[in-house]
Amino acid sequence: MTPTPSPADAIKQLKAMFAREMKRPVDLTEFRGGEWWQLLDSEAEVFQLELADMPALVAAWDMFEAIADITHNDLHNSPLCIEARTALPYIEQGRTDALQWEMFARLFGIRGRTARAWFYKFQFSMARGGLDSWNDDDMPMPRAPVMSPVYRPQLSDWPRG
C-alpha cells in the first residue's frame, strides 16, 4: 500500500510528476488538430497559444481535472490526488474554474495569461464538440432590428439639362 503523502509532499510530488512529463520527448505535430488536447490554427491565432505550449498545458490540465474530480485518469482518487485536494483547497470538486486553474497552473511555471487562454480554448472546444452546454442554449438571442440599405442618390438620378 502506498503511504499517503502530507499536503506539502503532495505538491512536491505533483511538481515531480509534471517535471517527468516535461522530460519525455514529444512530437509537437501530434498536438495539431481539433481534439480537446490539440491546437487548431484558428485557436492558436485567437488564444495566442503555440504548439510548444501544449505538452505542459495538457499535463497540468490532466492533473487539475483529476484533483477537481472531473477526469478519472491514473491520478484520480490515488493517495496523492486525495492529499492534493487537502493541499489545494481552492480547487472545487466537480467543476472547473478559470481562476482555480490559473492558480494551479502557476505551480508548474505556466504563465497566468497562457493558463487563462488554455482554459477558454478548452471550454470552447468542449462546446464546439457538443460536450458542454448551458441550460439556456435554446433561448433566442436578442437581436437588434436590421435596417434596410439606405438609398443614396447616384449622379445618374439627377435630371440633366
C-alpha positions in Angstrom: 0.0 0.0 0.0 1.3 3.4 -0.9 1.6 5.8 2.1 -0.5 8.9 1.9 1.8 12.0 1.4 1.4 15.1 3.5 -0.1 18.2 1.8 3.4 19.7 1.3 4.7 16.4 0.0 1.7 16.2 -2.3 2.6 19.5 -4.0 6.3 18.3 -4.3 5.1 15.0 -5.9 2.8 16.8 -8.3 5.7 19.0 -9.4 8.0 16.0 -9.8 5.3 14.2 -11.8 5.0 17.3 -14.1 8.8 17.5 -14.4 9.0 13.9 -15.5 6.3 14.5 -18.1 8.2 17.5 -19.4 11.4 15.5 -19.9 9.6 13.0 -22.1 10.3 13.8 -25.8 7.2 14.7 -27.8 6.3 15.1 -31.4 4.7 18.5 -31.4 2.8 17.7 -34.6 0.7 15.3 -32.5 -0.7 18.4 -30.8 -2.0 19.9 -34.0 -5.7 19.1 -34.6 -9.2 19.5 -33.4 -9.3 17.3 -30.3 -9.5 19.0 -26.8 -5.8 18.4 -26.2 -4.8 19.7 -29.7 -4.5 23.1 -31.2 -6.2 24.3 -34.4 -4.5 27.1 -36.3 -7.5 29.3 -35.6 -7.2 28.6 -31.8 -3.5 29.4 -32.0 -4.4 32.8 -33.5 -7.3 33.7 -31.3 -5.8 32.4 -28.0 -2.2 33.2 -28.8 -1.1 29.7 -27.9 1.8 27.8 -29.6 2.2 24.1 -30.2 5.2 24.2 -27.9 2.8 25.2 -25.0 0.6 22.2 -25.4 2.6 19.4 -23.6 2.8 21.5 -20.4 -0.8 22.7 -20.6 -2.2 19.2 -21.2 -0.1 17.6 -18.5 -1.1 20.2 -15.9 -4.7 20.2 -17.0 -4.9 16.4 -16.7 -3.7 16.7 -13.1 -6.0 19.6 -12.4 -9.1 17.8 -13.6 -8.2 14.7 -11.6 -7.8 16.8 -8.4 -11.1 18.5 -9.2 -12.8 15.0 -9.5 -13.7 15.5 -13.2 -11.3 13.2 -15.1 -10.9 9.6 -13.9 -7.3 9.0 -15.0 -4.4 7.3 -13.2 -4.0 10.1 -10.7 -7.8 10.3 -9.9 -8.5 9.2 -6.3 -5.0 8.0 -5.7 -3.5 8.8 -2.3 -1.5 11.6 -3.9 -4.7 13.0 -5.5 -6.6 12.8 -2.2 -3.8 14.6 -0.4 -3.5 17.2 -3.2 -7.2 18.1 -2.6 -6.3 18.9 1.0 -3.2 20.8 -0.1 -5.1 22.8 -2.7 -8.4 23.7 -1.1 -9.2 26.4 -3.7 -9.9 23.6 -6.3 -13.6 22.9 -6.1 -14.7 19.4 -6.6 -16.8 18.7 -9.7 -16.2 21.9 -11.6 -13.6 23.8 -13.5 -13.0 27.5 -12.8 -10.6 29.8 -14.7 -9.0 31.3 -11.6 -8.6 28.0 -9.8 -6.9 26.6 -12.9 -4.7 29.6 -13.3 -3.5 29.3 -9.7 -2.9 25.6 -10.1 -1.0 26.0 -13.5 1.3 28.6 -11.9 2.6 25.9 -9.5 4.3 24.4 -12.6 5.6 27.6 -14.1 2.8 28.2 -16.6 2.1 31.9 -17.0 -1.3 33.2 -16.0 -2.2 34.5 -19.4 -1.3 31.2 -21.0 -3.3 29.3 -18.5 -6.3 31.5 -19.0 -6.0 31.2 -22.8 -5.9 27.4 -22.4 -8.9 27.4 -20.1 -11.1 29.3 -22.6 -9.7 27.3 -25.6 -10.6 24.1 -23.8 -14.1 25.4 -22.8 -14.9 26.4 -26.4 -13.6 23.1 -27.8 -16.0 21.3 -25.4 -18.9 23.4 -26.6 -17.9 23.0 -30.2 -17.8 19.3 -29.8 -21.3 19.2 -28.2 -19.8 18.1 -24.9 -20.6 21.2 -22.9 -23.9 23.1 -22.9 -25.8 25.7 -20.9 -29.3 25.4 -19.6 -30.3 28.4 -21.8 -28.9 27.2 -25.1 -32.4 27.1 -26.6 -33.2 30.6 -25.6 -33.3 33.0 -28.6 -30.6 35.6 -28.6 -31.8 39.3 -28.6 -31.2 40.9 -31.9 -31.3 44.5 -32.9 -33.5 45.3 -35.9 -31.6 45.3 -39.2 -32.1 48.4 -41.2 -32.6 48.2 -44.9 -29.9 49.7 -47.0 -30.1 53.5 -47.2 -30.9 54.8 -50.7 -28.1 57.0 -51.9 -28.8 59.0 -55.0 -26.5 58.5 -57.9 -25.3 61.2 -60.2 -27.4 59.5 -63.0 -30.5 60.1 -60.9 -30.4 63.8 -61.3 -32.2 65.5 -64.2 -29.9 66.8 -66.9 -30.5 69.9 -68.5 
